[in-house]
Amino acid sequence: MKNVNVLISGASVAGPALAYWLHRHGFNPTIVERAPALRDGGYAVDFRGEAHLSVLRRMGIMADIEHARTGMGSMSYVNSAGKPQAKLPADLFAGDIEILRGDLARILYDATKEHTEYIFGDSITSLTEDDHGVTVTFERGTPRRFDLVIGADGLHSNTRRLAFGPEEQFVKHLGVYCAIFTTANHLGLDHTGHAYRTAGRLVAMYSARHNTQAKAVFYFGSPTLDLDRRDVARQQDVLTEHFTGNGWQSERLLRDMRYAPDFYFDSVGQVHMDTWSRGRVALIGDAAHCPSSLSGMGSGLALVGAYVLAGELAAAHGDHRVAFARYEEETREYAAGCQKMGDGVAKLMVPGNRFLASLLNRYYKVMPYLPGKNMAADIARKAAENITLRDYSDLSRI
Ligand SMILES: Cc1cc2nc3c(=O)[nH]c(=O)nc-3n(C[C@H](O)[C@H](O)[C@H](O)COP(=O)(O)OP(=O)(O)OC[C@H]3O[C@@H](n4cnc5c(N)ncnc54)[C@H](O)[C@@H]3O)c2cc1C
């Protein structure tokens, strides 16, 4: 086996999942994560269809996932007085299994920590490749050599910037911003959520951790904003400017936001690249092909990509040229299908004017009685299942 020492940048979903499979196939993974510790927070992510579920089963973590599942029911769209106007079914939002992103990251970390070197609080600053490997320098640690480097560092991937160029070339803003944080379940929601849509804005709250807390979610339409991604205070000010006077629970949630233990804020974007590898560096998960946070596909896609990349490296006995090309062949069409979902949802999520917002609210009201009521869930399922996974188990070393 060639190229056994693999550095992965990012310890969220794609990175630890890749480390898991690399170890199973006899490689030696190291993960560098910029955050000082494993990052909690974020909203619920879903898995739907056989491809996602079979990867979870093959990883042996299905029982942990089941244990932590949110068990969410339907989502109601409410009017300004909080009165439910329309109910959307659970499978549209939650897929087959829904889990909080932070819980998923923890389960993946626990499944890999014994056989993966984790370096927290550091970040790659340069990658210099030669015929035998890559010399990697870090913000804090001393330079090291690795055989391969994989970027699993999300929508704003640092590895992608270093190996492929500035993110403006690859990230497409879908015209929507999103903020999510943990708050008190002051509405007493019971495994359910309420959403309130106005022109260009949507604010929602849903219960989490079996109703002991809630997640507040804000979406607003906007062209790209010039914001420092680490400047939380400024992001919170921007959110306040957009939602002051919006009605329903907006003001209360904006006040609570200032005390939230976690705060996620990002543009809703997609990543489009002609190739996901360059020499000894490759990308997986959102770094390679983010379908956008509105697609409901990001985490499932990240898991599938990690499974295939590790499997193809094993099948090619570590020959990265063969394996990286095969990884793209196996997953590119699948990723493109998931991205299509994200595009469509972004257009519907926050319609730009009052007429469209009210039309959509009315449509949701009658949707359960229409013949095509399951259409959206069916489209999502079809996209999620549009891959036949190879069985790499005979290549496993443990
Ligand atoms: C804290 C957090 C909250 C999130 N919340 C939501 C949410 O509410 N809704 C949603 O749709 N999606 C959310 N996401 C994104 C979602 O997790 C991904 O879309 C999906 O799971 C694919 O995962 P990924 O591992 O490819 O990328 P991500 O989950 O984005 O993970 C990327 C990882 O790389 C790390 N990283 C970034 N830069 C560097 C660097 N320079 N060096 C080393 N590590 C780096 C990040 O800290 C993160 O741990 C969130 C991600 C994070 C990290």
The ligand as a Gaussian input file, in Angstrom:
#p B3LYP/6-31G(d) Opt

LIG

0 1
 C      -20.348000      24.645000      13.907000
 C      -21.054000      24.271000      12.624000
 C      -22.430000      24.474000      12.549000
 C      -23.093000      24.160000      11.373000
 N      -24.413000      24.372000      11.350000
 C      -25.083000      24.126000      10.227000
 C      -26.422000      24.384000      10.179000
 O      -27.031000      24.821000      11.134000
 N      -27.080000      24.147000       9.027000
 C      -26.440000      23.627000       7.956000
 O      -27.080000      23.377000       6.952000
 N      -25.153000      23.359000       7.956000
 C      -24.442000      23.614000       9.068000
 N      -23.119000      23.361000       9.088000
 C      -22.511000      22.776000       7.881000
 C      -22.795000      21.254000       7.787000
 O      -22.182000      20.642000       8.882000
 C      -22.209000      20.755000       6.476000
 O      -22.956000      21.295000       5.406000
 C      -22.254000      19.262000       6.244000
 O      -22.405000      18.530000       7.393000
 C      -20.981000      18.801000       5.492000
 O      -19.949000      18.737000       6.417000
 P      -18.426000      19.029000       6.140000
 O      -17.693000      18.214000       7.147000
 O      -18.088000      18.856000       4.709000
 O      -18.230000      20.606000       6.414000
 P      -18.489000      21.433000       7.757000
 O      -19.491000      20.802000       8.617000
 O      -18.678000      22.841000       7.375000
 O      -17.097000      21.291000       8.531000
 C      -15.900000      21.921000       8.194000
 C      -14.929000      21.778000       9.360000
 O      -13.690000      22.329000       8.961000
 C      -13.225000      23.190000       9.992000
 N      -12.352000      24.188000       9.406000
 C      -12.703000      25.305000       8.736000
 N      -11.609000      25.968000       8.365000
 C      -10.543000      25.237000       8.801000
 C       -9.148000      25.419000       8.718000
 N       -8.595000      26.495000       8.162000
 N       -8.337000      24.462000       9.247000
 C       -8.863000      23.374000       9.869000
 N      -10.202000      23.184000       9.993000
 C      -11.010000      24.096000       9.457000
 C      -14.502000      23.746000      10.605000
 O      -14.270000      24.276000      11.890000
 C      -15.394000      22.529000      10.599000
 O      -15.182000      21.747000      11.730000
 C      -22.406000      23.639000      10.239000
 C      -21.017000      23.425000      10.338000
 C      -20.358000      23.739000      11.504000
 C      -18.857000      23.504000      11.585000

